[in-house]
């Protein structure tokens, strides 16, 4: 793991311990199991692609460790509604507080404002966080291969699936891709950002594309900033995208989405 990931994972362990002190695992599990049905995250993406459109997971993100605050006038419900009105397939909402200035409440507000399925974007390392994700209303969770060993990934995936949540597994290189393909999920995200250097190149997706089985839905993440980037990906038969920064910096995030994927 990179230094920043080590630091984040250490903070996550502290957060889980603090949360457990306030609410037991059994209580959180009960909350998760009492939630209403999830929205179909994978289905929403595949429907867009079947219609010949790009499947966009539009991100609700206030800040990042590398870029600082991306959006000062940050109103998650308004942003989510704007995304829904302009063609997003799904939402991704940052719930990490310390590094991304995210919040559980942001996810709740975003989901309540529209009908789109919502991914909890956080650094998942513990069963407690999976139950917590379902309890807050998430329809999908992110598993980052760089943060987890094979057994952890399999356990957290099984738990999410038992709660009817989709799982998006994120990889950064071929070794992580090989590990991710052992999971049952068909959603594979390739992050174009090197977590050690923070450099971004779309070539990361293109280089790994031949190794992704046809039954998997490949989502390219990070570095999609203009129409040329979108065309480059779609010409390579990549039709699913996770985009945040390009939208967060725009006056109207939804309009920016529609323009980027016109």
LOKERO-354851 format. One record per residue (C-alpha): x, y, z; residue number from 0. Coordinates in nm, 2 decimals. Each point is the difference from the previous one (the first is absolute). Example, Ala and Ser with C-alpha at 12.3 -4.5 7.8 and 13.67 -1.06 7.14 Angstrom:
residues 2
<rec><east>1.23</east><north>-0.45</north><up>0.78</up><finu>0</finu></rec>
<rec><east>0.14</east><north>0.34</north><up>-0.07</up><finu>1</finu></rec>
//
This chain:
residues 262
<rec><east>0.00</east><north>0.00</north><up>0.00</up><finu>0</finu></rec>
<rec><east>0.11</east><north>0.36</north><up>-0.06</up><finu>1</finu></rec>
<rec><east>0.07</east><north>0.23</north><up>0.28</up><finu>2</finu></rec>
<rec><east>-0.33</east><north>0.19</north><up>-0.05</up><finu>3</finu></rec>
<rec><east>-0.20</east><north>-0.33</north><up>-0.01</up><finu>4</finu></rec>
<rec><east>0.17</east><north>-0.12</north><up>0.32</up><finu>5</finu></rec>
<rec><east>-0.09</east><north>0.32</north><up>0.17</up><finu>6</finu></rec>
<rec><east>-0.36</east><north>-0.02</north><up>-0.12</up><finu>7</finu></rec>
<rec><east>-0.04</east><north>-0.36</north><up>0.11</up><finu>8</finu></rec>
<rec><east>0.14</east><north>0.07</north><up>0.34</up><finu>9</finu></rec>
<rec><east>-0.26</east><north>0.28</north><up>0.04</up><finu>10</finu></rec>
<rec><east>-0.27</east><north>-0.24</north><up>-0.11</up><finu>11</finu></rec>
<rec><east>0.09</east><north>-0.25</north><up>0.26</up><finu>12</finu></rec>
<rec><east>-0.03</east><north>0.28</north><up>0.26</up><finu>13</finu></rec>
<rec><east>-0.33</east><north>0.11</north><up>-0.14</up><finu>14</finu></rec>
<rec><east>-0.14</east><north>-0.35</north><up>0.01</up><finu>15</finu></rec>
<rec><east>0.11</east><north>-0.05</north><up>0.36</up><finu>16</finu></rec>
<rec><east>-0.16</east><north>0.33</north><up>0.10</up><finu>17</finu></rec>
<rec><east>-0.32</east><north>-0.09</north><up>-0.18</up><finu>18</finu></rec>
<rec><east>-0.02</east><north>-0.34</north><up>0.17</up><finu>19</finu></rec>
<rec><east>0.03</east><north>0.17</north><up>0.34</up><finu>20</finu></rec>
<rec><east>-0.32</east><north>0.19</north><up>-0.08</up><finu>21</finu></rec>
<rec><east>-0.19</east><north>-0.27</north><up>-0.18</up><finu>22</finu></rec>
<rec><east>0.06</east><north>-0.37</north><up>0.00</up><finu>23</finu></rec>
<rec><east>0.06</east><north>-0.21</north><up>-0.31</up><finu>24</finu></rec>
<rec><east>-0.33</east><north>-0.19</north><up>0.07</up><finu>25</finu></rec>
<rec><east>-0.19</east><north>0.33</north><up>0.03</up><finu>26</finu></rec>
<rec><east>0.15</east><north>0.13</north><up>-0.33</up><finu>27</finu></rec>
<rec><east>-0.08</east><north>-0.33</north><up>-0.17</up><finu>28</finu></rec>
<rec><east>-0.36</east><north>0.02</north><up>0.11</up><finu>29</finu></rec>
<rec><east>-0.02</east><north>0.35</north><up>-0.14</up><finu>30</finu></rec>
<rec><east>0.14</east><north>-0.12</north><up>-0.33</up><finu>31</finu></rec>
<rec><east>-0.23</east><north>-0.29</north><up>-0.02</up><finu>32</finu></rec>
<rec><east>-0.31</east><north>0.22</north><up>0.07</up><finu>33</finu></rec>
<rec><east>0.07</east><north>0.23</north><up>-0.30</up><finu>34</finu></rec>
<rec><east>-0.24</east><north>0.00</north><up>-0.30</up><finu>35</finu></rec>
<rec><east>0.11</east><north>-0.16</north><up>-0.33</up><finu>36</finu></rec>
<rec><east>0.31</east><north>0.13</north><up>-0.17</up><finu>37</finu></rec>
<rec><east>-0.01</east><north>0.16</north><up>-0.34</up><finu>38</finu></rec>
<rec><east>0.17</east><north>-0.20</north><up>-0.28</up><finu>39</finu></rec>
<rec><east>0.34</east><north>0.16</north><up>-0.04</up><finu>40</finu></rec>
<rec><east>0.14</east><north>-0.24</north><up>-0.27</up><finu>41</finu></rec>
<rec><east>-0.33</east><north>-0.01</north><up>-0.18</up><finu>42</finu></rec>
<rec><east>-0.02</east><north>0.38</north><up>-0.03</up><finu>43</finu></rec>
<rec><east>0.34</east><north>0.00</north><up>-0.16</up><finu>44</finu></rec>
<rec><east>-0.07</east><north>-0.29</north><up>-0.24</up><finu>45</finu></rec>
<rec><east>-0.33</east><north>0.17</north><up>-0.11</up><finu>46</finu></rec>
<rec><east>0.19</east><north>0.31</north><up>-0.11</up><finu>47</finu></rec>
<rec><east>0.25</east><north>-0.20</north><up>-0.19</up><finu>48</finu></rec>
<rec><east>-0.27</east><north>-0.21</north><up>-0.17</up><finu>49</finu></rec>
<rec><east>-0.16</east><north>0.32</north><up>-0.11</up><finu>50</finu></rec>
<rec><east>0.33</east><north>0.11</north><up>-0.17</up><finu>51</finu></rec>
<rec><east>0.08</east><north>0.25</north><up>0.27</up><finu>52</finu></rec>
<rec><east>0.29</east><north>0.04</north><up>0.23</up><finu>53</finu></rec>
<rec><east>-0.07</east><north>-0.13</north><up>0.36</up><finu>54</finu></rec>
<rec><east>0.12</east><north>0.28</north><up>0.23</up><finu>55</finu></rec>
<rec><east>0.05</east><north>-0.04</north><up>0.37</up><finu>56</finu></rec>
<rec><east>-0.01</east><north>0.37</north><up>0.09</up><finu>57</finu></rec>
<rec><east>0.19</east><north>0.09</north><up>0.32</up><finu>58</finu></rec>
<rec><east>-0.11</east><north>0.22</north><up>0.28</up><finu>59</finu></rec>
<rec><east>0.33</east><north>0.11</north><up>0.15</up><finu>60</finu></rec>
<rec><east>0.09</east><north>0.32</north><up>0.19</up><finu>61</finu></rec>
<rec><east>0.37</east><north>-0.04</north><up>0.02</up><finu>62</finu></rec>
<rec><east>0.30</east><north>-0.23</north><up>-0.05</up><finu>63</finu></rec>
<rec><east>0.34</east><north>-0.04</north><up>0.16</up><finu>64</finu></rec>
<rec><east>0.19</east><north>0.09</north><up>-0.31</up><finu>65</finu></rec>
<rec><east>-0.22</east><north>0.29</north><up>-0.12</up><finu>66</finu></rec>
<rec><east>-0.15</east><north>0.14</north><up>0.32</up><finu>67</finu></rec>
<rec><east>-0.36</east><north>0.15</north><up>-0.01</up><finu>68</finu></rec>
<rec><east>-0.15</east><north>-0.06</north><up>-0.35</up><finu>69</finu></rec>
<rec><east>-0.33</east><north>0.17</north><up>0.07</up><finu>70</finu></rec>
<rec><east>-0.08</east><north>0.26</north><up>0.27</up><finu>71</finu></rec>
<rec><east>-0.38</east><north>0.02</north><up>-0.07</up><finu>72</finu></rec>
<rec><east>-0.05</east><north>-0.37</north><up>0.08</up><finu>73</finu></rec>
<rec><east>-0.36</east><north>-0.10</north><up>0.02</up><finu>74</finu></rec>
<rec><east>-0.02</east><north>-0.38</north><up>-0.06</up><finu>75</finu></rec>
<rec><east>-0.37</east><north>-0.02</north><up>-0.06</up><finu>76</finu></rec>
<rec><east>0.01</east><north>0.27</north><up>-0.27</up><finu>77</finu></rec>
<rec><east>0.31</east><north>-0.16</north><up>-0.16</up><finu>78</finu></rec>
<rec><east>-0.16</east><north>-0.35</north><up>-0.01</up><finu>79</finu></rec>
<rec><east>-0.32</east><north>0.13</north><up>-0.14</up><finu>80</finu></rec>
<rec><east>0.19</east><north>0.19</north><up>-0.27</up><finu>81</finu></rec>
<rec><east>0.19</east><north>-0.32</north><up>-0.09</up><finu>82</finu></rec>
<rec><east>-0.33</east><north>-0.20</north><up>-0.02</up><finu>83</finu></rec>
<rec><east>-0.16</east><north>0.26</north><up>-0.23</up><finu>84</finu></rec>
<rec><east>0.30</east><north>0.00</north><up>-0.24</up><finu>85</finu></rec>
<rec><east>0.04</east><north>-0.37</north><up>-0.06</up><finu>86</finu></rec>
<rec><east>0.22</east><north>-0.16</north><up>0.28</up><finu>87</finu></rec>
<rec><east>-0.05</east><north>-0.37</north><up>0.04</up><finu>88</finu></rec>
<rec><east>0.11</east><north>-0.01</north><up>0.37</up><finu>89</finu></rec>
<rec><east>0.15</east><north>0.22</north><up>0.27</up><finu>90</finu></rec>
<rec><east>0.32</east><north>-0.04</north><up>0.20</up><finu>91</finu></rec>
<rec><east>0.00</east><north>0.19</north><up>0.33</up><finu>92</finu></rec>
<rec><east>0.31</east><north>0.05</north><up>0.21</up><finu>93</finu></rec>
<rec><east>-0.06</east><north>-0.08</north><up>0.37</up><finu>94</finu></rec>
<rec><east>0.36</east><north>0.03</north><up>0.12</up><finu>95</finu></rec>
<rec><east>0.02</east><north>0.30</north><up>0.23</up><finu>96</finu></rec>
<rec><east>0.37</east><north>0.05</north><up>0.07</up><finu>97</finu></rec>
<rec><east>0.15</east><north>-0.02</north><up>-0.35</up><finu>98</finu></rec>
<rec><east>-0.29</east><north>0.09</north><up>-0.23</up><finu>99</finu></rec>
<rec><east>-0.22</east><north>0.21</north><up>0.23</up><finu>100</finu></rec>
<rec><east>-0.28</east><north>-0.24</north><up>-0.07</up><finu>101</finu></rec>
<rec><east>-0.29</east><north>-0.11</north><up>0.22</up><finu>102</finu></rec>
<rec><east>-0.26</east><north>-0.27</north><up>0.06</up><finu>103</finu></rec>
<rec><east>-0.26</east><north>0.27</north><up>-0.01</up><finu>104</finu></rec>
<rec><east>0.12</east><north>0.10</north><up>-0.35</up><finu>105</finu></rec>
<rec><east>-0.09</east><north>-0.35</north><up>-0.12</up><finu>106</finu></rec>
<rec><east>-0.34</east><north>0.01</north><up>0.16</up><finu>107</finu></rec>
<rec><east>-0.08</east><north>0.34</north><up>-0.14</up><finu>108</finu></rec>
<rec><east>0.12</east><north>-0.09</north><up>-0.35</up><finu>109</finu></rec>
<rec><east>-0.20</east><north>-0.33</north><up>-0.01</up><finu>110</finu></rec>
<rec><east>-0.32</east><north>0.17</north><up>0.14</up><finu>111</finu></rec>
<rec><east>0.01</east><north>0.26</north><up>-0.28</up><finu>112</finu></rec>
<rec><east>-0.02</east><north>-0.24</north><up>-0.30</up><finu>113</finu></rec>
<rec><east>-0.06</east><north>-0.35</north><up>-0.11</up><finu>114</finu></rec>
<rec><east>0.35</east><north>-0.10</north><up>-0.10</up><finu>115</finu></rec>
<rec><east>0.19</east><north>-0.28</north><up>0.16</up><finu>116</finu></rec>
<rec><east>0.28</east><north>0.12</north><up>0.23</up><finu>117</finu></rec>
<rec><east>0.35</east><north>-0.13</north><up>0.07</up><finu>118</finu></rec>
<rec><east>0.15</east><north>0.06</north><up>0.34</up><finu>119</finu></rec>
<rec><east>0.35</east><north>0.13</north><up>-0.09</up><finu>120</finu></rec>
<rec><east>0.23</east><north>-0.07</north><up>0.29</up><finu>121</finu></rec>
<rec><east>0.29</east><north>-0.22</north><up>0.11</up><finu>122</finu></rec>
<rec><east>-0.17</east><north>-0.32</north><up>0.11</up><finu>123</finu></rec>
<rec><east>0.20</east><north>-0.22</north><up>0.22</up><finu>124</finu></rec>
<rec><east>-0.24</east><north>-0.14</north><up>0.26</up><finu>125</finu></rec>
<rec><east>-0.34</east><north>-0.18</north><up>0.01</up><finu>126</finu></rec>
<rec><east>-0.14</east><north>0.29</north><up>0.21</up><finu>127</finu></rec>
<rec><east>0.04</east><north>0.24</north><up>-0.29</up><finu>128</finu></rec>
<rec><east>-0.19</east><north>-0.23</north><up>-0.23</up><finu>129</finu></rec>
<rec><east>-0.30</east><north>-0.02</north><up>0.24</up><finu>130</finu></rec>
<rec><east>0.03</east><north>0.37</north><up>0.05</up><finu>131</finu></rec>
<rec><east>-0.01</east><north>0.06</north><up>-0.38</up><finu>132</finu></rec>
<rec><east>-0.33</east><north>-0.19</north><up>-0.03</up><finu>133</finu></rec>
<rec><east>-0.14</east><north>0.17</north><up>0.31</up><finu>134</finu></rec>
<rec><east>0.07</east><north>0.35</north><up>-0.15</up><finu>135</finu></rec>
<rec><east>-0.17</east><north>-0.11</north><up>-0.32</up><finu>136</finu></rec>
<rec><east>0.29</east><north>-0.09</north><up>-0.23</up><finu>137</finu></rec>
<rec><east>-0.08</east><north>-0.22</north><up>-0.30</up><finu>138</finu></rec>
<rec><east>0.36</east><north>-0.09</north><up>-0.07</up><finu>139</finu></rec>
<rec><east>0.34</east><north>0.01</north><up>0.17</up><finu>140</finu></rec>
<rec><east>0.35</east><north>0.05</north><up>-0.13</up><finu>141</finu></rec>
<rec><east>0.28</east><north>-0.25</north><up>0.08</up><finu>142</finu></rec>
<rec><east>0.35</east><north>0.13</north><up>-0.07</up><finu>143</finu></rec>
<rec><east>0.23</east><north>-0.29</north><up>-0.07</up><finu>144</finu></rec>
<rec><east>0.30</east><north>0.19</north><up>0.11</up><finu>145</finu></rec>
<rec><east>-0.15</east><north>0.03</north><up>0.35</up><finu>146</finu></rec>
<rec><east>-0.10</east><north>-0.37</north><up>0.05</up><finu>147</finu></rec>
<rec><east>0.13</east><north>-0.35</north><up>-0.03</up><finu>148</finu></rec>
<rec><east>-0.18</east><north>-0.27</north><up>-0.19</up><finu>149</finu></rec>
<rec><east>-0.18</east><north>-0.14</north><up>0.31</up><finu>150</finu></rec>
<rec><east>-0.12</east><north>0.35</north><up>0.11</up><finu>151</finu></rec>
<rec><east>-0.13</east><north>0.08</north><up>-0.35</up><finu>152</finu></rec>
<rec><east>-0.19</east><north>-0.33</north><up>-0.02</up><finu>153</finu></rec>
<rec><east>-0.15</east><north>0.04</north><up>0.35</up><finu>154</finu></rec>
<rec><east>-0.11</east><north>0.36</north><up>-0.06</up><finu>155</finu></rec>
<rec><east>-0.15</east><north>-0.09</north><up>-0.34</up><finu>156</finu></rec>
<rec><east>-0.20</east><north>-0.29</north><up>0.14</up><finu>157</finu></rec>
<rec><east>-0.13</east><north>0.22</north><up>0.28</up><finu>158</finu></rec>
<rec><east>-0.10</east><north>0.28</north><up>-0.25</up><finu>159</finu></rec>
<rec><east>-0.17</east><north>-0.26</north><up>-0.23</up><finu>160</finu></rec>
<rec><east>-0.20</east><north>-0.14</north><up>0.30</up><finu>161</finu></rec>
<rec><east>-0.14</east><north>0.35</north><up>0.05</up><finu>162</finu></rec>
<rec><east>-0.08</east><north>0.03</north><up>-0.38</up><finu>163</finu></rec>
<rec><east>0.26</east><north>0.26</north><up>-0.05</up><finu>164</finu></rec>
<rec><east>0.22</east><north>0.01</north><up>-0.32</up><finu>165</finu></rec>
<rec><east>0.37</east><north>0.00</north><up>0.03</up><finu>166</finu></rec>
<rec><east>0.24</east><north>0.21</north><up>-0.21</up><finu>167</finu></rec>
<rec><east>0.36</east><north>-0.13</north><up>0.04</up><finu>168</finu></rec>
<rec><east>0.26</east><north>0.25</north><up>-0.09</up><finu>169</finu></rec>
<rec><east>0.35</east><north>-0.09</north><up>-0.13</up><finu>170</finu></rec>
<rec><east>0.31</east><north>0.20</north><up>-0.11</up><finu>171</finu></rec>
<rec><east>0.22</east><north>-0.27</north><up>-0.16</up><finu>172</finu></rec>
<rec><east>-0.01</east><north>-0.35</north><up>-0.15</up><finu>173</finu></rec>
<rec><east>0.08</east><north>-0.17</north><up>0.32</up><finu>174</finu></rec>
<rec><east>-0.30</east><north>0.16</north><up>0.17</up><finu>175</finu></rec>
<rec><east>-0.21</east><north>-0.08</north><up>-0.30</up><finu>176</finu></rec>
<rec><east>0.09</east><north>-0.37</north><up>0.03</up><finu>177</finu></rec>
<rec><east>-0.11</east><north>0.01</north><up>0.36</up><finu>178</finu></rec>
<rec><east>-0.32</east><north>0.18</north><up>-0.08</up><finu>179</finu></rec>
<rec><east>-0.11</east><north>-0.25</north><up>-0.26</up><finu>180</finu></rec>
<rec><east>-0.02</east><north>-0.27</north><up>0.27</up><finu>181</finu></rec>
<rec><east>-0.30</east><north>0.19</north><up>0.14</up><finu>182</finu></rec>
<rec><east>-0.36</east><north>-0.06</north><up>-0.11</up><finu>183</finu></rec>
<rec><east>-0.07</east><north>0.36</north><up>-0.08</up><finu>184</finu></rec>
<rec><east>-0.01</east><north>0.09</north><up>-0.37</up><finu>185</finu></rec>
<rec><east>0.08</east><north>0.37</north><up>0.07</up><finu>186</finu></rec>
<rec><east>0.37</east><north>0.08</north><up>-0.04</up><finu>187</finu></rec>
<rec><east>0.13</east><north>0.35</north><up>0.03</up><finu>188</finu></rec>
<rec><east>0.34</east><north>0.09</north><up>-0.13</up><finu>189</finu></rec>
<rec><east>0.14</east><north>0.31</north><up>0.17</up><finu>190</finu></rec>
<rec><east>0.22</east><north>0.20</north><up>-0.23</up><finu>191</finu></rec>
<rec><east>0.16</east><north>0.18</north><up>0.30</up><finu>192</finu></rec>
<rec><east>0.32</east><north>-0.15</north><up>0.13</up><finu>193</finu></rec>
<rec><east>-0.06</east><north>0.00</north><up>0.38</up><finu>194</finu></rec>
<rec><east>0.37</east><north>0.02</north><up>0.07</up><finu>195</finu></rec>
<rec><east>0.08</east><north>0.30</north><up>-0.23</up><finu>196</finu></rec>
<rec><east>-0.36</east><north>0.14</north><up>-0.06</up><finu>197</finu></rec>
<rec><east>0.09</east><north>0.02</north><up>-0.37</up><finu>198</finu></rec>
<rec><east>-0.30</east><north>-0.07</north><up>-0.23</up><finu>199</finu></rec>
<rec><east>0.01</east><north>-0.17</north><up>-0.34</up><finu>200</finu></rec>
<rec><east>-0.28</east><north>-0.15</north><up>-0.20</up><finu>201</finu></rec>
<rec><east>0.25</east><north>-0.24</north><up>-0.14</up><finu>202</finu></rec>
<rec><east>-0.04</east><north>-0.20</north><up>0.32</up><finu>203</finu></rec>
<rec><east>-0.35</east><north>-0.10</north><up>-0.11</up><finu>204</finu></rec>
<rec><east>0.10</east><north>-0.07</north><up>-0.35</up><finu>205</finu></rec>
<rec><east>0.30</east><north>-0.22</north><up>0.10</up><finu>206</finu></rec>
<rec><east>-0.22</east><north>-0.22</north><up>0.23</up><finu>207</finu></rec>
<rec><east>-0.30</east><north>-0.01</north><up>-0.23</up><finu>208</finu></rec>
<rec><east>0.10</east><north>-0.32</north><up>-0.18</up><finu>209</finu></rec>
<rec><east>0.03</east><north>-0.19</north><up>0.33</up><finu>210</finu></rec>
<rec><east>-0.36</east><north>0.08</north><up>0.11</up><finu>211</finu></rec>
<rec><east>-0.24</east><north>-0.28</north><up>-0.09</up><finu>212</finu></rec>
<rec><east>-0.30</east><north>0.09</north><up>-0.22</up><finu>213</finu></rec>
<rec><east>-0.25</east><north>-0.09</north><up>0.28</up><finu>214</finu></rec>
<rec><east>0.14</east><north>0.28</north><up>0.22</up><finu>215</finu></rec>
<rec><east>-0.11</east><north>0.36</north><up>-0.02</up><finu>216</finu></rec>
<rec><east>0.31</east><north>0.21</north><up>-0.01</up><finu>217</finu></rec>
<rec><east>-0.03</east><north>0.35</north><up>0.15</up><finu>218</finu></rec>
<rec><east>0.28</east><north>0.24</north><up>-0.07</up><finu>219</finu></rec>
<rec><east>0.07</east><north>0.23</north><up>0.30</up><finu>220</finu></rec>
<rec><east>0.19</east><north>0.33</north><up>0.03</up><finu>221</finu></rec>
<rec><east>0.14</east><north>0.23</north><up>-0.27</up><finu>222</finu></rec>
<rec><east>-0.31</east><north>0.03</north><up>-0.22</up><finu>223</finu></rec>
<rec><east>0.00</east><north>0.38</north><up>-0.05</up><finu>224</finu></rec>
<rec><east>-0.11</east><north>0.07</north><up>-0.36</up><finu>225</finu></rec>
<rec><east>-0.19</east><north>-0.14</north><up>-0.30</up><finu>226</finu></rec>
<rec><east>0.33</east><north>-0.12</north><up>-0.15</up><finu>227</finu></rec>
<rec><east>0.05</east><north>-0.22</north><up>0.31</up><finu>228</finu></rec>
<rec><east>-0.35</east><north>-0.14</north><up>-0.04</up><finu>229</finu></rec>
<rec><east>0.05</east><north>-0.07</north><up>-0.37</up><finu>230</finu></rec>
<rec><east>0.33</east><north>-0.17</north><up>0.07</up><finu>231</finu></rec>
<rec><east>-0.16</east><north>-0.24</north><up>0.25</up><finu>232</finu></rec>
<rec><east>-0.32</east><north>-0.07</north><up>-0.21</up><finu>233</finu></rec>
<rec><east>0.21</east><north>-0.06</north><up>-0.31</up><finu>234</finu></rec>
<rec><east>0.17</east><north>-0.27</north><up>0.21</up><finu>235</finu></rec>
<rec><east>-0.34</east><north>-0.15</north><up>0.09</up><finu>236</finu></rec>
<rec><east>0.00</east><north>0.14</north><up>0.36</up><finu>237</finu></rec>
<rec><east>-0.34</east><north>0.14</north><up>0.07</up><finu>238</finu></rec>
<rec><east>-0.02</east><north>0.04</north><up>0.38</up><finu>239</finu></rec>
<rec><east>0.16</east><north>0.29</north><up>0.18</up><finu>240</finu></rec>
<rec><east>0.04</east><north>0.13</north><up>0.35</up><finu>241</finu></rec>
<rec><east>0.05</east><north>0.38</north><up>-0.01</up><finu>242</finu></rec>
<rec><east>0.02</east><north>0.25</north><up>0.28</up><finu>243</finu></rec>
<rec><east>0.24</east><north>0.28</north><up>-0.02</up><finu>244</finu></rec>
<rec><east>-0.10</east><north>0.12</north><up>-0.35</up><finu>245</finu></rec>
<rec><east>-0.36</east><north>0.04</north><up>0.12</up><finu>246</finu></rec>
<rec><east>0.07</east><north>0.14</north><up>0.35</up><finu>247</finu></rec>
<rec><east>0.19</east><north>0.29</north><up>-0.14</up><finu>248</finu></rec>
<rec><east>-0.28</east><north>0.10</north><up>-0.24</up><finu>249</finu></rec>
<rec><east>-0.26</east><north>0.26</north><up>0.09</up><finu>250</finu></rec>
<rec><east>-0.28</east><north>-0.26</north><up>-0.08</up><finu>251</finu></rec>
<rec><east>0.13</east><north>-0.36</north><up>0.05</up><finu>252</finu></rec>
<rec><east>-0.29</east><north>-0.16</north><up>-0.19</up><finu>253</finu></rec>
<rec><east>0.04</east><north>0.22</north><up>-0.30</up><finu>254</finu></rec>
<rec><east>0.38</east><north>-0.07</north><up>0.00</up><finu>255</finu></rec>
<rec><east>-0.09</east><north>-0.37</north><up>-0.01</up><finu>256</finu></rec>
<rec><east>-0.24</east><north>0.04</north><up>-0.29</up><finu>257</finu></rec>
<rec><east>0.26</east><north>0.20</north><up>-0.20</up><finu>258</finu></rec>
<rec><east>0.29</east><north>-0.24</north><up>0.07</up><finu>259</finu></rec>
<rec><east>-0.20</east><north>-0.30</north><up>-0.12</up><finu>260</finu></rec>
<rec><east>-0.20</east><north>0.17</north><up>-0.28</up><finu>261</finu></rec>
//
